[in-house]
């Protein structure tokens, strides 16, 4: 695509969602949203996809479900969190001594680091991924199970992880990377 794509999300059935041109898209069904509202940060939860929706870059943010419609009313703060359905666990960014770190609701800090950790996601099996700047100075994707999982002289950010629908011993990973001036979704 010649448009910026960002905030990928992989479901347990292997479907990939992302934000593009202010809309939410699926690799299986194409563009899911429409209108002038800005749609961002998709998250797949229990057979549904949720996203943030706002009338402008500075307007109040609402949480919207593809199946249920608007879930909130009034101004809603942007929370970068992900939810693990099976154990009712969640991960989120939290400032630890002034640095963004990933916190797991059941086990505490995921992987304390002196680098900022952002944009967490968690699979149904408990694998947590996030973006963090590595020694080369680029954002890379890290995992609580596998350590650093992307490399190279390019930013890899907004990771999403899910158990493979074809092999429960494998995971599906998606992230955003800039290519020729455009943000693209990779798996």
Beta strands, then each sheet from edge to edge (+ up, - down):
strand 1: 5-10
strand 2: 16-20
strand 3: 23-26
strand 4: 30-31
strand 5: 38-45
strand 6: 48-54
strand 7: 62-65
strand 8: 69-70
strand 9: 81-84
strand 10: 89-96
strand 11: 99-104
strand 12: 108-109
strand 13: 117-122
strand 14: 128-133
strand 15: 139-143
strand 16: 147-148
strand 17: 156-163
strand 18: 171-179
strand 19: 182-186
sheet 1: 1+ 2- 3+ 4-
sheet 2: 5+ 6- 7+ 8-
sheet 3: 9+ 10- 11+ 12-
sheet 4: 13+ 14- 15+ 16-
sheet 5: 17+ 18- 19+
end
